[in-house]
Amino acid sequence: MSTQRKVALVVGAQGVIGRNLVDHLSGCDDWEVIGLSRRSAPDSGRVRNISVDLLDPEDCGKKLSGLNEVTHIFYAAYQERPTWAELVPPNLAILVNVVDAVEPFAHDLAHISLMQGYKVYGAHLGPFKTPARESDPPHMPPEFNVDQQEFLEQRQRGKSWTWSAIRPSVVCGFALGNPMNLAMVIAVYGSIAKELGVPMRFPGKPGAYHSLLEMTDAGLLARATVWAATDPRCANQAFNINNGDLFRWNDMWPKIARFFDLEVSDPLPMSLATVMADKAPLWEEMTRKYGLEPHTYEELSSWGFGDFVFSWDYDMFADGTKARRLGFHEFVDTEEMFLGILADMRERRVIP
């Protein structure tokens, strides 16, 4: 379909994954982009944005049923909830609502791409088999990623369109107001440590400092997602997508600290959600002092997610060779990724 007109519907266009996917698609001459999110955003170039309550089937039907030109649905939305079981109903409902509203009317629909993650392998529950592979058996539910994929598999039967499930590790890139943004956690944590004159201590569990991990660059993920959605060899399959290298925080953390001109002292387990809860007045002062963009502290805070990632005192990586075997050969150096994102945030005046 490389020479045909393609219209992407990006669900969750303001998140770290969706935002980078929109940026990538809008830079391709053969794509038009429609972004969906609760927050309104201005149209730009080939990108049209629609503000919609994805949890409301009536609002979805009213605003999306007329999008009969859509050829590809890229699902990257997420609803945060306090427990694993509570995550299932809203996250499944969003996908169902979008597909119910668009699929019956989009007669040229070719593909639905589902964004997942390593939760499919039980990575969030504790030590799991590594490297995880797409063929690994499921774990005990609840798990909304699995329910979403089962929905797509059942909906696709007898249809001409295909689906793919994309499974990244922790995704790093620029986005605001996102509950799962590790790069922002590190950026704000390091900036505040610098302002207070304290060393940049690793705040996670002791074992997490030495475990093997991998990350997924948001730009790399966007390119891989579009590849899987447009290459016929990828139809109705799942793919692990990662940078292609492994690291340990005990090696990466000092390199990140040097970006802030900070020393690294011994790790000290602490809840970021607790110790950073009182830092909003300090951040307001820093915003004025350094002439930063006027983002609220809440927009920049993902402390609970930081606590989650830094608690992994076990290996966290998956086998990414399936995508490579089928033709996606890109990779990203994770150290360069972290330092590049931090430099970009500094250039954008998000951090000092």
C-alpha positions as CSV (number, residue, x, y, z in Angstrom):
1,M,0.0,0.0,0.0
2,S,3.0,2.3,-0.2
3,T,1.7,4.2,-3.2
4,Q,-2.0,4.3,-2.0
5,R,-3.6,7.0,0.1
6,K,-3.5,5.9,3.7
7,V,-5.4,7.5,6.5
8,A,-4.3,6.7,10.1
9,L,-6.6,7.0,13.1
10,V,-4.3,7.3,16.1
11,V,-6.1,6.6,19.3
12,G,-4.4,8.2,22.3
13,A,-2.6,10.8,20.2
14,Q,-1.4,12.9,23.1
15,G,0.5,10.2,24.9
16,V,4.2,9.5,24.6
17,I,3.5,6.7,22.1
18,G,0.7,8.3,20.2
19,R,2.5,11.7,20.0
20,N,5.6,10.2,18.4
21,L,3.5,8.0,16.1
22,V,1.6,11.1,14.9
23,D,4.9,12.9,14.3
24,H,6.3,10.1,12.3
25,L,3.2,9.6,10.2
26,S,2.8,13.3,9.5
27,G,6.3,13.3,8.1
28,C,5.4,10.7,5.5
29,D,4.0,11.9,2.2
30,D,1.6,9.0,1.7
31,W,-0.2,9.4,5.1
32,E,-3.0,11.6,6.4
33,V,-3.5,11.5,10.2
34,I,-6.5,11.8,12.5
35,G,-5.6,12.0,16.2
36,L,-8.0,11.1,19.0
37,S,-7.7,12.2,22.6
38,R,-9.7,13.6,25.4
39,R,-7.6,16.7,25.4
40,S,-8.2,19.1,22.5
41,A,-5.3,19.9,20.2
42,P,-5.0,22.2,17.2
43,D,-4.9,20.8,13.7
44,S,-1.5,21.0,12.0
45,G,-0.6,20.2,8.4
46,R,-1.9,16.7,7.5
47,V,-2.9,16.1,11.1
48,R,-6.5,16.6,12.2
49,N,-7.3,16.2,15.9
50,I,-10.6,15.2,17.4
51,S,-11.5,15.6,21.1
52,V,-13.6,12.6,22.1
53,D,-14.5,10.8,25.3
54,L,-13.3,7.3,24.3
55,L,-15.1,5.7,27.3
56,D,-18.5,7.0,26.0
57,P,-19.8,4.9,23.2
58,E,-22.3,7.6,22.2
59,D,-19.7,10.2,21.9
60,C,-17.5,7.8,19.9
61,G,-20.4,7.0,17.6
62,K,-21.3,10.7,17.1
63,K,-17.7,11.8,16.3
64,L,-16.1,8.8,14.7
65,S,-18.7,7.0,12.6
66,G,-18.2,9.5,9.8
67,L,-14.5,8.7,9.5
68,N,-15.1,6.3,6.5
69,E,-11.8,7.3,4.9
70,V,-9.7,5.6,7.7
71,T,-7.5,2.8,6.4
72,H,-5.4,2.1,9.6
73,I,-6.3,2.3,13.2
74,F,-3.4,2.7,15.6
75,Y,-4.5,2.0,19.1
76,A,-2.2,3.6,21.8
77,A,-4.7,4.8,24.5
78,Y,-4.5,3.9,28.1
79,Q,-6.6,4.5,31.2
80,E,-4.9,4.3,34.6
81,R,-6.7,2.5,37.5
82,P,-5.5,1.5,41.0
83,T,-5.6,-2.3,40.6
84,W,-4.9,-4.8,37.8
85,A,-8.5,-5.9,37.8
86,E,-9.9,-2.4,37.5
87,L,-7.7,-1.8,34.5
88,V,-9.6,-4.3,32.4
89,P,-13.1,-2.8,31.8
90,P,-12.1,0.8,30.8
91,N,-9.1,-0.2,28.6
92,L,-11.1,-2.9,26.8
93,A,-14.1,-0.5,26.5
94,I,-12.0,2.2,24.7
95,L,-10.8,-0.3,22.1
96,V,-14.3,-1.7,21.6
97,N,-15.9,1.7,21.4
98,V,-13.5,2.9,18.7
99,V,-13.7,-0.3,16.6
100,D,-17.5,-0.3,16.9
101,A,-17.7,3.3,15.8
102,V,-15.3,3.1,12.9
103,E,-15.0,-0.4,11.5
104,P,-18.5,-0.8,10.0
105,F,-18.1,2.4,8.0
106,A,-14.5,2.4,7.0
107,H,-14.8,0.2,4.0
108,D,-11.1,0.5,3.0
109,L,-9.9,-0.4,6.5
110,A,-6.8,-2.5,6.1
111,H,-5.3,-2.9,9.6
112,I,-5.8,-2.3,13.3
113,S,-2.6,-2.0,15.3
114,L,-2.8,-2.7,19.1
115,M,-0.2,-1.3,21.4
116,Q,0.6,-3.7,24.3
117,G,3.7,-4.3,26.4
118,Y,5.5,-6.9,28.5
119,K,2.6,-7.2,30.9
120,V,1.4,-9.8,28.4
121,Y,4.3,-11.9,29.8
122,G,3.5,-11.1,33.4
123,A,6.5,-8.8,33.7
124,H,4.6,-6.5,36.1
125,L,3.9,-9.4,38.5
126,G,7.4,-10.5,39.3
127,P,10.4,-12.4,37.8
128,F,9.3,-13.9,34.5
129,K,11.0,-16.0,31.8
130,T,13.6,-13.9,29.9
131,P,14.0,-13.3,27.1
132,A,10.2,-13.3,26.7
133,R,9.0,-14.5,23.3
134,E,5.8,-13.8,21.4
135,S,5.0,-17.5,21.6
136,D,5.1,-17.7,25.4
137,P,1.9,-18.9,27.1
138,P,-0.4,-16.4,28.9
139,H,-0.4,-15.9,32.6
140,M,-3.3,-15.9,35.1
141,P,-5.7,-13.0,34.4
142,P,-6.6,-10.2,34.9
143,E,-4.7,-8.7,32.0
144,F,-6.4,-6.1,29.7
145,N,-3.7,-6.5,27.0
146,V,-4.7,-10.1,26.5
147,D,-8.4,-9.2,26.5
148,Q,-7.9,-6.5,23.9
149,Q,-6.0,-8.9,21.6
150,E,-8.7,-11.6,22.0
151,F,-11.3,-9.0,21.0
152,L,-9.4,-8.1,17.9
153,E,-8.8,-11.7,16.9
154,Q,-12.5,-12.5,17.2
155,R,-13.6,-9.3,15.4
156,Q,-11.2,-9.9,12.5
157,R,-12.6,-13.4,11.6
158,G,-14.0,-13.3,8.1
159,K,-12.9,-9.7,7.6
160,S,-10.5,-8.3,5.0
161,W,-8.5,-6.2,7.5
162,T,-5.7,-7.6,9.6
163,W,-4.3,-6.8,13.1
164,S,-0.9,-6.6,14.8
165,A,0.0,-6.5,18.5
166,I,3.1,-4.4,19.3
167,R,4.9,-5.1,22.5
168,P,7.5,-2.5,23.6
169,S,9.5,-2.4,26.8
170,V,9.3,0.9,28.8
171,V,8.8,3.6,26.1
172,C,10.9,6.7,26.4
173,G,10.1,9.9,24.5
174,F,8.7,13.4,25.0
175,A,5.2,13.9,26.2
176,L,3.4,15.9,28.9
177,G,0.7,14.8,31.3
178,N,1.4,11.1,30.7
179,P,1.2,8.6,33.6
180,M,3.9,6.3,32.2
181,N,6.8,8.6,31.2
182,L,10.1,7.3,32.7
183,A,12.2,9.9,30.8
184,M,10.2,12.7,32.5
185,V,10.6,11.1,35.9
186,I,14.4,11.1,35.4
187,A,14.5,14.6,34.0
188,V,12.5,16.2,36.8
189,Y,14.2,14.1,39.5
190,G,17.7,15.0,38.3
191,S,16.8,18.7,37.9
192,I,15.4,18.9,41.5
193,A,18.4,17.0,42.9
194,K,20.7,19.5,41.1
195,E,18.7,22.5,42.5
196,L,18.9,21.1,46.1
197,G,22.6,20.2,45.9
198,V,22.1,16.5,46.7
199,P,23.6,13.6,44.8
200,M,21.5,11.7,42.3
201,R,20.8,8.5,44.2
202,F,19.1,5.6,42.5
203,P,15.8,5.4,44.4
204,G,14.7,1.9,43.6
205,K,15.1,-1.5,45.2
206,P,18.7,-2.6,45.8
207,G,18.3,-5.5,43.3
208,A,16.9,-3.3,40.6
209,Y,20.3,-1.4,40.4
210,H,21.9,-4.6,39.1
211,S,19.2,-6.2,37.0
212,L,19.3,-6.4,33.2
213,L,16.8,-4.2,31.4
214,E,16.0,-2.8,28.0
215,M,14.0,0.2,26.8
216,T,12.1,1.2,23.6
217,D,12.7,4.6,22.0
218,A,9.4,6.2,21.1
219,G,10.6,7.1,17.6
220,L,11.8,3.6,16.9
221,L,8.5,2.2,18.2
222,A,6.6,4.5,15.8
223,R,8.6,3.3,12.8
224,A,8.2,-0.4,13.9
225,T,4.5,0.1,14.4
226,V,3.9,1.5,10.9
227,W,6.1,-1.3,9.5
228,A,4.1,-4.0,11.1
229,A,0.8,-2.3,10.0
230,T,1.9,-2.1,6.3
231,D,4.0,-5.2,5.7
232,P,1.7,-8.2,4.7
233,R,4.2,-10.6,6.3
234,C,3.2,-9.2,9.7
235,A,-0.6,-9.8,9.4
236,N,-2.3,-11.1,12.6
237,Q,0.9,-11.4,14.7
238,A,2.5,-10.0,17.8
239,F,6.0,-8.4,17.8
240,N,8.4,-7.5,20.6
241,I,9.9,-4.1,19.8
242,N,12.9,-2.9,21.8
243,N,16.1,-0.9,21.2
244,G,18.2,-4.0,20.7
245,D,20.6,-3.5,23.6
246,L,20.6,-4.3,27.4
247,F,21.8,-2.3,30.3
248,R,22.0,-2.1,34.1
249,W,21.1,1.0,36.1
250,N,24.4,0.7,38.0
251,D,26.1,1.5,34.7
252,M,23.5,3.9,33.2
253,W,22.7,5.9,36.3
254,P,26.1,7.6,36.6
255,K,26.0,8.6,32.9
256,I,22.6,10.2,33.4
257,A,23.9,12.0,36.5
258,R,26.7,13.5,34.6
259,F,24.2,15.1,32.3
260,F,23.1,17.1,35.4
261,D,26.7,17.6,36.6
262,L,25.8,15.6,39.6
263,E,27.6,13.0,41.7
264,V,26.2,9.6,42.3
265,S,26.0,8.4,45.9
266,D,24.9,5.0,47.1
267,P,21.4,3.9,46.1
268,L,18.8,4.7,48.7
269,P,15.4,2.9,48.3
270,M,12.6,5.5,48.6
271,S,9.2,6.1,47.2
272,L,9.3,8.9,44.7
273,A,5.6,9.3,45.0
274,T,6.2,10.2,48.7
275,V,9.5,12.1,48.7
276,M,8.6,14.2,45.6
277,A,5.0,15.0,46.7
278,D,6.0,18.3,48.3
279,K,8.2,19.6,45.5
280,A,5.5,21.6,43.5
281,P,6.4,25.0,45.2
282,L,10.1,24.3,44.5
283,W,9.3,23.5,40.8
284,E,7.3,26.7,40.5
285,E,10.3,28.7,41.8
286,M,12.6,26.9,39.4
287,T,10.2,27.7,36.5
288,R,10.5,31.4,37.3
289,K,14.2,31.3,38.1
290,Y,15.3,29.5,34.9
291,G,12.6,30.8,32.5
292,L,11.1,27.4,31.9
293,E,7.9,26.7,30.0
294,P,5.0,27.1,32.4
295,H,4.1,23.5,32.7
296,T,2.5,22.5,36.0
297,Y,4.3,20.1,38.3
298,E,1.4,17.7,37.9
299,E,1.9,17.7,34.1
300,L,5.5,16.7,34.6
301,S,5.0,14.1,37.4
302,S,4.9,10.4,36.8
303,W,6.3,9.4,40.2
304,G,4.2,6.3,40.7
305,F,5.4,4.9,37.4
306,G,9.0,5.7,38.3
307,D,8.5,3.7,41.6
308,F,7.1,0.9,39.5
309,V,10.0,0.7,37.0
310,F,12.7,1.1,39.7
311,S,11.2,-1.7,41.7
312,W,12.1,-4.3,39.2
313,D,14.8,-6.3,41.0
314,Y,14.7,-9.0,38.3
315,D,15.7,-9.1,34.6
316,M,13.3,-7.3,32.2
317,F,13.8,-8.0,28.6
318,A,12.3,-9.8,25.6
319,D,13.5,-11.4,22.4
320,G,13.2,-8.9,19.5
321,T,14.5,-11.1,16.8
322,K,11.0,-12.0,15.3
323,A,10.7,-8.5,14.0
324,R,14.2,-8.6,12.6
325,R,13.6,-11.9,10.9
326,L,10.7,-10.4,9.1
327,G,12.5,-7.3,8.0
328,F,12.6,-4.6,10.7
329,H,16.3,-4.0,11.4
330,E,16.4,-0.7,13.2
331,F,18.0,-0.3,16.6
332,V,18.8,2.5,19.1
333,D,21.6,2.9,21.5
334,T,19.8,3.3,24.9
335,E,22.4,5.6,26.5
336,E,22.2,7.9,23.5
337,M,18.4,7.7,23.7
338,F,18.3,8.9,27.4
339,L,20.9,11.7,26.9
340,G,19.1,12.8,23.7
341,I,15.7,13.0,25.3
342,L,17.1,14.9,28.3
343,A,18.9,17.3,25.9
344,D,15.6,17.8,24.0
345,M,13.8,18.6,27.2
346,R,16.4,21.1,28.1
347,E,16.2,22.7,24.6
348,R,12.4,22.9,24.9
349,R,12.8,24.6,28.3
350,V,11.0,21.9,30.1
351,I,13.9,21.4,32.5
352,P,16.8,23.8,33.4
